Amino acid sequence: MIISMADILKKAKQEHYGVAAPNVFNDKTIEAAFQTSEELKAPIILDGAGCHGIEELAYISRFYERRYPEACVALNLDHGGAYEEIMLAIRSGFSSVMVDRSELPYDENVREVKEIVKAAHAVGVSVEAELGHVGQGFEYESTRDSGLTDKKEALSFIEETGVDCLAVAVGTSHGVYKGTPHLEFELLKELSESIEIPLVLHGGSGTGDENLKKAVETGIQKVNLFTDLSAEGVVSLKSYLGVNFDHIPKDAEKGEFGNLNANLYDAIVEGTKGWKTALKHYVELFGGTDRL
């Protein structure tokens, strides 16, 4: 079933574990996430970006909600941009929206997030926002320290906006790092001990298992993942494409679709296998198994 992200993360905070939040972008990744939730008895948050089709992602997710009734997931708009985009996600059936105004001045961030919270909460949709700014990995060395979250600002921001969870900047970046990731665990500890709502870590990929495990132990409840899952999917895809299909013995009894051939559908299926394996790894790393 698809439920509020706030409910999933409140339980994670109470029981001291983290929830994996993979970026999903088609039917195969969405189904793999639902399967993982059922197989590992783990809550999972589907992060869907607007560029991948809000209405399509919602429709596909609701389809697999019926097919995998034992799964427990939230459907969250990742890095929601324009007001109209966020409203479309809410109308389409997303159970949560992330409002990204982290590059705006503090007062503007508060004003815009507060407006979204009012509309979302009216229809039972939870809201994630970001304070501080998680940048891009390719510029990590020059921008890492510029957007770290300030504790006093975070406390005021939560009180003023009423958000359900907060994405904090503690030294991670989106995408592939240029340089070695270094997390501010003391800052994270201060934030976790001071803030009552769940905390989110963007830029989980490339940060390393040891850092991510420690981040969850220190107070992170949701870890966003895209690049690492995608990379493992590409590994599986390359393995599939490396097969010499012309020399595989064919069996007439298997029919047209029973014999292994180079085709786009099977390539997507094979690539998703690596994606799913990586997702399972992170669910287990964050202590999310057997939580349903």
Backbone torsions as a table, in degrees:
resi	resn	phi	psi	omega
1	MET	NA	155.3	176.8
2	ILE	-100.1	123.5	-178.3
3	ILE	-129.4	178.2	179.4
4	SER	-64.1	136.5	175.4
5	MET	-64.9	-31.4	178.8
6	ALA	-60.4	-42.0	179.7
7	ASP	-65.5	-41.9	178.7
8	ILE	-61.5	-45.1	-174.4
9	LEU	-77.7	-29.0	174.7
10	LYS	-61.5	-43.7	178.5
11	LYS	-65.0	-40.9	178.6
12	ALA	-61.7	-39.2	179.5
13	LYS	-68.2	-41.5	179.9
14	GLN	-65.1	-36.2	-174.7
15	GLU	-102.7	3.5	171.1
16	HIS	62.7	55.4	172.1
17	TYR	-140.5	170.9	-179.8
18	GLY	-111.8	154.2	179.6
19	VAL	-113.1	127.5	177.4
20	ALA	-74.3	136.9	-179.1
21	ALA	-126.9	85.1	179.7
22	PRO	-77.4	144.0	169.9
23	ASN	-76.0	120.9	178.1
24	VAL	-106.3	150.9	-173.7
25	PHE	-146.8	-2.2	176.0
26	ASN	-157.2	-178.5	-176.5
27	ASP	-64.6	-34.1	-176.3
28	LYS	-69.8	-42.8	179.7
29	THR	-70.2	-36.0	177.9
30	ILE	-65.5	-46.1	179.3
31	GLU	-63.6	-40.0	179.3
32	ALA	-61.4	-36.5	178.5
33	ALA	-68.0	-43.7	176.5
34	PHE	-62.0	-43.2	178.4
35	GLN	-60.4	-43.6	-180.0
36	THR	-62.4	-41.2	178.3
37	SER	-60.1	-45.4	179.5
38	GLU	-67.3	-46.3	-174.1
39	GLU	-66.7	-38.5	-177.3
40	LEU	-98.7	-0.6	-176.7
41	LYS	52.1	51.1	-173.8
42	ALA	-128.5	137.3	171.9
43	PRO	-71.0	143.8	179.3
44	ILE	-138.2	143.7	177.5
45	ILE	-108.1	119.8	176.9
46	LEU	-84.7	113.0	175.4
47	ASP	-91.9	116.1	179.6
48	GLY	-115.0	125.4	179.7
49	ALA	-88.7	147.6	-179.6
50	GLY	-58.4	-32.4	-177.8
51	CYS	-67.4	-15.5	-179.7
52	HIS	-97.0	5.5	174.2
53	GLY	96.6	95.5	-175.9
54	ILE	-62.0	-50.3	-176.9
55	GLU	-66.1	-38.5	179.3
56	GLU	-64.8	-45.7	-179.4
57	LEU	-62.6	-40.4	179.3
58	ALA	-65.5	-44.7	-178.6
59	TYR	-62.3	-46.4	-179.3
60	ILE	-64.4	-41.6	-179.5
61	SER	-63.6	-41.0	179.0
62	ARG	-67.5	-31.7	175.1
63	PHE	-63.3	-49.5	-178.0
64	TYR	-74.1	-19.8	172.2
65	GLU	-59.7	-38.7	178.5
66	ARG	-74.8	-34.0	-177.9
67	ARG	-75.7	-30.3	-178.8
68	TYR	-121.9	74.1	-173.7
69	PRO	-67.5	-18.3	-179.8
70	GLU	-86.6	-9.4	178.4
71	ALA	-75.2	154.8	177.3
72	CYS	-133.1	109.1	-177.0
73	VAL	-135.7	160.4	167.0
74	ALA	-113.7	147.9	176.8
75	LEU	-111.7	110.7	-170.8
76	ASN	-118.4	130.5	172.6
77	LEU	-73.5	119.6	-176.7
78	ASP	-90.4	130.3	178.6
79	HIS	51.3	54.4	178.8
80	GLY	-59.5	132.5	-176.2
81	GLY	-98.6	-104.0	-176.0
82	ALA	-63.2	152.3	178.6
83	TYR	-54.0	-42.1	-178.2
84	GLU	-63.9	-37.0	178.2
85	GLU	-64.1	-42.7	-179.1
86	ILE	-67.1	-40.6	177.6
87	MET	-65.1	-36.0	177.3
88	LEU	-63.0	-41.3	178.5
89	ALA	-62.2	-42.9	179.3
90	ILE	-63.8	-45.4	-179.7
91	ARG	-66.6	-29.5	-176.0
92	SER	-81.0	-13.2	176.6
93	GLY	114.3	11.6	173.7
94	PHE	-66.8	141.7	-179.9
95	SER	-93.6	-4.8	179.3
96	SER	-156.4	152.9	175.2
97	VAL	-134.6	140.5	173.4
98	MET	-102.8	123.7	179.5
99	VAL	-99.3	111.4	-177.9
100	ASP	-100.6	99.1	174.4
101	ARG	-123.3	27.7	-170.8
102	SER	-67.5	-19.6	179.7
103	GLU	-91.1	-3.7	177.6
104	LEU	-83.1	158.8	170.6
105	PRO	-57.2	153.5	-174.0
106	TYR	-50.8	-49.9	-175.7
107	ASP	-62.5	-38.8	178.6
108	GLU	-69.8	-39.3	176.5
109	ASN	-57.1	-49.4	179.5
110	VAL	-59.0	-48.4	-175.5
111	ARG	-61.1	-45.4	-176.7
112	GLU	-73.0	-39.5	179.3
113	VAL	-66.2	-41.3	-179.9
114	LYS	-59.1	-38.9	179.3
115	GLU	-64.7	-43.0	179.1
116	ILE	-66.1	-42.6	-179.5
117	VAL	-57.8	-43.9	-178.6
118	LYS	-59.9	-44.8	-178.7
119	ALA	-71.2	-43.4	-176.8
120	ALA	-66.9	-46.5	-178.3
121	HIS	-63.9	-26.6	179.5
122	ALA	-64.2	-24.2	-179.9
123	VAL	-118.1	19.3	173.8
124	GLY	77.4	21.1	179.4
125	VAL	-100.8	132.4	-179.7
126	SER	-85.0	161.5	-173.9
127	VAL	-130.7	132.0	172.0
128	GLU	-111.1	139.8	174.5
129	ALA	-134.1	170.5	-178.7
130	GLU	-124.7	134.6	175.4
131	LEU	-128.7	134.6	-159.0
132	GLY	85.0	-179.8	-178.2
133	HIS	-143.3	123.7	175.0
134	VAL	-89.6	115.5	-175.1
135	GLY	-88.4	-156.7	-177.6
136	GLN	-102.2	140.7	-176.0
137	GLY	-60.2	-30.8	-176.7
138	PHE	-68.8	-16.8	178.1
139	GLU	-117.4	23.1	-172.3
140	TYR	-55.1	-45.6	-174.5
141	GLU	-63.2	-28.8	-176.1
142	SER	-98.5	-17.4	-174.3
143	THR	-120.1	-4.1	-172.9
144	ARG	-52.9	-46.9	-172.3
145	ASP	-85.1	-10.7	-171.2
146	SER	-76.1	-21.8	-173.6
147	GLY	-120.1	20.0	-177.9
148	LEU	-62.3	145.0	-176.6
149	THR	-72.8	135.5	176.8
150	ASP	-94.0	129.2	-174.8
151	LYS	-61.9	-45.8	-178.5
152	LYS	-63.6	-41.5	177.5
153	GLU	-63.3	-39.7	-178.5
154	ALA	-62.2	-44.2	179.9
155	LEU	-63.2	-42.8	178.3
156	SER	-66.1	-41.7	-178.1
157	PHE	-59.9	-45.5	-179.0
158	ILE	-63.8	-43.5	-179.6
159	GLU	-65.3	-39.3	-176.4
160	GLU	-76.0	-32.2	-173.6
161	THR	-99.6	-33.2	-176.4
162	GLY	78.4	23.5	-180.0
163	VAL	-64.5	156.9	-177.6
164	ASP	-90.0	-25.9	176.2
165	CYS	-154.6	156.6	-173.1
166	LEU	-127.4	125.5	172.8
167	ALA	-82.6	124.7	-176.6
168	VAL	-112.7	151.0	178.0
169	ALA	-102.3	109.1	-177.9
170	VAL	-128.1	20.5	175.0
171	GLY	118.9	8.6	176.1
172	THR	-99.4	167.5	176.2
173	SER	-143.0	157.6	177.8
174	HIS	-77.3	143.4	173.6
175	GLY	81.2	-158.4	-176.2
176	VAL	-82.0	128.9	-178.0
177	TYR	-73.7	139.8	165.3
178	LYS	-103.5	99.5	-172.0
179	GLY	112.7	-179.7	-177.1
180	THR	-97.1	125.5	-179.7
181	PRO	-63.9	135.6	179.3
182	HIS	-134.4	113.7	-177.0
183	LEU	-94.2	144.1	177.6
184	GLU	-89.5	83.6	-175.4
185	PHE	-69.4	-29.4	177.4
186	GLU	-67.0	-41.4	176.4
187	LEU	-63.4	-44.7	178.9
188	LEU	-60.4	-40.8	178.6
189	LYS	-62.0	-43.9	178.1
190	GLU	-61.8	-44.1	-180.0
191	LEU	-63.9	-45.8	-178.2
192	SER	-63.0	-39.8	-178.3
193	GLU	-74.2	-23.3	-176.6
194	SER	-96.0	-26.4	-172.1
195	ILE	-103.5	131.0	-176.5
196	GLU	-84.2	-28.8	-177.3
197	ILE	-82.0	160.3	179.5
198	PRO	-62.6	152.0	-179.7
199	LEU	-112.4	147.2	-175.8
200	VAL	-119.8	141.5	176.4
201	LEU	-114.1	112.5	172.2
202	HIS	-88.1	155.8	179.4
203	GLY	76.0	39.5	-179.1
204	GLY	-70.3	-33.9	-176.1
205	SER	-65.0	139.0	178.0
206	GLY	80.0	-5.0	-177.2
207	THR	-77.9	-23.2	177.7
208	GLY	97.3	142.0	-177.0
209	ASP	-57.7	-43.2	-177.0
210	GLU	-62.2	-45.4	178.8
211	ASN	-64.0	-43.1	-177.8
212	LEU	-67.9	-41.9	178.3
213	LYS	-61.3	-42.9	179.3
214	LYS	-67.5	-36.2	178.6
215	ALA	-62.5	-42.5	177.2
216	VAL	-64.6	-43.6	178.8
217	GLU	-64.2	-27.6	-177.8
218	THR	-86.0	-17.2	175.8
219	GLY	143.2	8.2	176.2
220	ILE	-86.7	135.7	178.6
221	GLN	-107.6	-23.3	-179.6
222	LYS	-131.2	131.3	179.3
223	VAL	-121.5	118.0	179.1
224	ASN	-79.4	136.3	-175.8
225	LEU	-137.0	127.3	172.8
226	PHE	-138.0	-60.0	-171.4
227	THR	-60.7	-44.6	-178.3
228	ASP	-63.5	-41.4	179.3
229	LEU	-66.8	-42.6	178.9
230	SER	-61.6	-41.6	-179.3
231	ALA	-62.2	-42.1	178.8
232	GLU	-68.0	-33.1	175.2
233	GLY	-64.4	-39.2	178.2
234	VAL	-65.9	-37.0	176.7
235	VAL	-59.6	-46.2	178.3
236	SER	-64.1	-39.0	179.8
237	LEU	-64.8	-43.6	178.7
238	LYS	-62.6	-38.1	178.4
239	SER	-62.7	-42.0	178.6
240	TYR	-64.6	-45.0	-177.0
241	LEU	-70.4	-18.2	179.8
242	GLY	-80.9	-4.9	179.7
243	VAL	-72.9	139.2	176.3
244	ASN	-86.3	86.6	-173.2
245	PHE	-63.8	-29.2	-177.2
246	ASP	-65.7	-22.6	-175.5
247	HIS	-109.4	12.4	174.8
248	ILE	-81.7	127.1	178.6
249	PRO	-59.1	137.2	-179.1
250	LYS	-103.2	147.2	-179.9
251	ASP	-121.6	112.8	-175.9
252	ALA	-60.7	-28.9	-177.8
253	GLU	-68.9	-18.6	179.8
254	LYS	-79.8	-13.4	177.7
255	GLY	76.1	-172.2	-173.6
256	GLU	-61.4	-40.3	-173.3
257	PHE	-100.9	1.4	-178.0
258	GLY	-86.9	-19.6	-178.7
259	ASN	-95.3	138.8	-177.4
260	LEU	-69.1	123.6	178.1
261	ASN	-136.5	163.2	176.0
262	ALA	-80.0	106.3	176.8
263	ASN	-146.1	156.8	-171.9
264	LEU	-63.4	-40.8	-177.2
265	TYR	-61.0	-50.7	-178.9
266	ASP	-64.7	-33.4	178.1
267	ALA	-62.5	-42.2	178.6
268	ILE	-65.2	-41.9	178.6
269	VAL	-61.4	-45.9	-179.2
270	GLU	-65.0	-41.1	178.5
271	GLY	-62.1	-37.9	-178.8
272	THR	-67.5	-26.4	178.6
273	LYS	-60.2	-43.5	178.0
274	GLY	-66.6	-38.5	176.8
275	TRP	-58.5	-46.5	-178.0
276	LYS	-67.6	-39.9	178.0
277	THR	-60.1	-42.3	178.8
278	ALA	-65.9	-40.1	178.1
279	LEU	-60.7	-45.2	179.1
280	LYS	-59.1	-39.5	178.9
281	HIS	-57.7	-46.0	-177.0
282	TYR	-72.1	-37.0	175.6
283	VAL	-56.5	-45.7	180.0
284	GLU	-68.7	-39.4	-179.8
285	LEU	-61.1	-37.9	-176.9
286	PHE	-85.3	1.0	179.5
287	GLY	75.1	27.5	-174.2
288	GLY	-89.2	-5.5	-176.8
289	THR	-74.9	153.4	177.2
290	ASP	55.5	43.1	179.4
291	ARG	-109.9	0.2	-178.4
292	LEU	-95.8	NA	NA
